Amino acid sequence: MKKNVLIIGAGGVAQVVAHKCAQHNDVLGDLHIASRTIEKCRQIIDSVYEKKNLKTDGVFTAHALDATDIDATKALIISTGCQIVINVGSPFINMPVLSACIATGAAYLDTAIHEEQDKICETPPWYANYEWKRREECAKNGITAILGIGFDPGVVNAYAALARDEYVDKIDSIDIIDINAGSHGRYFSTNFDPEINFREFTGQVYSWQDNAWQTNKMFEVKKVWDLPVVGPSQTFMTGHDEVHSLSQNLDVPNVRFWMGFGDHYINVFTVLNNLGLLSEKPVTTAEGLEVVPLKLVKAVLPDPSSLAPDYTGKTCIGDIVKGTKDGKEAEVFIYNIADHKEAYEEVGSQGISYTAGVPPVAAALLIANGAWDVKKMANVEELPPKPFLDLLNKMGLPTRIKDANGDRALDFS
């Protein structure tokens, strides 16, 4: 049964979601995309037709929407007959969109944890601050709400579940590593919304170690990993969404997240931060204008979606999972390699957007066929990983594993 899908958001990730939904509209049905700026939605739809990515003839319509308006979102879900909502807008709208889904019976998907504009780096576990408070409400109303179904969080959560199910009897540690070894040719840019990007790195770094929350400063803990394809890569321990859910949902004493940063990024970030230009607190200029420094920086940096045509190189994202198997020490690296140029040729977006945008569409397909239509709120590690990873293999994000038996592709069919 076709479900009809509403995509909320019109950035680089939304573009990937739109293209991938179009490639599967024989299952997903009528497609709708909404954001505050309807012209951005229309441009995305035009790109779908330009790439000839609509699998069958069907509806693909743009809508103007303020997704913080719960009643407006409810009305749009009802008028379009959408039964699945893929929220790839700002994390600030997660709770209003979830409310609209609960009220209308639509399934809810997002790719990042909810944030409030005036709060940065709240205390962990972050999901317990907003999303998990609504578990009972979702279950009572039979609402499927899948949280953090991008790549990280999302696919890396499924990798952890796969390691638990297949490769490690008792997990001692999960280290999630995110490396972008690509180049966009600009002096400085973030790969996704600058406001969200910088907010991740201006607060405390939370990690789960020895079954307790530990704190560090950003760029305090460094480690170089030698990874497939991308080679030796400089990373820093960083707080991230999936640390918070994996630490609570899996019986694992150590969960850490490592993100790759070059020296140039660190230097520019440090200058901006030390000057106060990454603050979310408004300041008043000598002319009496009230300005939020972080929003000003966002306004002068390149739009992340504009990086796609010139992006080259690859990404490597995965989980190093250590523990024991059959009483012996075991270690596996489950990962994906994505290519920026290939992503642009297929959907007109760069690789970072591609890795974040394909997984929610795979999840929507699993909701449509019933495999993940669980009628409750769930993080990805609480769901069967194999059907999801099997779809990703077929949709452009193949899974590989490196362990004692070598480095190889995984086949879930």
Number of C-alpha atoms within 10 A of each C-alpha: 9 15 23 22 28 28 26 29 25 26 23 29 26 27 29 30 31 30 27 26 30 28 19 17 25 16 19 24 21 22 23 24 28 27 20 15 15 17 15 20 27 18 13 25 22 13 17 24 13 12 13 14 19 22 15 13 11 13 13 21 15 21 20 16 18 16 25 15 13 19 16 15 23 21 13 19 24 16 9 15 17 25 22 26 27 27 25 26 22 21 17 17 20 26 20 17 27 25 19 25 27 23 16 19 21 25 29 25 28 25 27 25 22 21 21 14 12 7 10 17 18 12 11 17 19 20 19 14 15 15 18 17 11 19 16 12 15 24 16 12 14 18 24 24 29 28 25 27 27 27 26 24 24 25 30 26 28 26 26 27 21 18 25 17 13 9 21 23 18 18 22 18 21 27 20 28 25 22 21 23 19 18 13 19 11 11 10 13 18 17 21 17 18 21 19 18 13 19 18 18 20 17 16 18 23 25 24 25 16 13 14 12 17 12 14 15 15 19 15 10 13 15 12 13 15 10 17 14 11 17 12 11 20 17 21 19 24 26 26 24 21 27 26 22 25 25 22 15 11 15 13 19 16 21 26 23 24 23 20 20 18 12 9 11 13 13 11 13 18 15 12 16 16 11 11 13 17 25 21 18 15 13 13 10 9 7 6 8 10 11 14 16 19 22 17 13 17 19 12 9 15 18 17 21 19 15 21 23 16 14 22 19 16 20 19 21 23 27 26 20 24 22 21 16 15 10 10 9 12 19 21 21 25 26 25 23 21 21 22 28 20 19 22 21 13 18 25 26 28 32 29 24 28 30 26 26 28 26 28 30 29 24 26 26 24 16 21 20 15 10 14 21 19 17 18 19 24 20 21 28 22 16 17 15 20 17 16 22 25 18 21 19 18 11 15 19 22 18 21 17 20 17 14 9 8 8 14 12 14 14 12 13 10
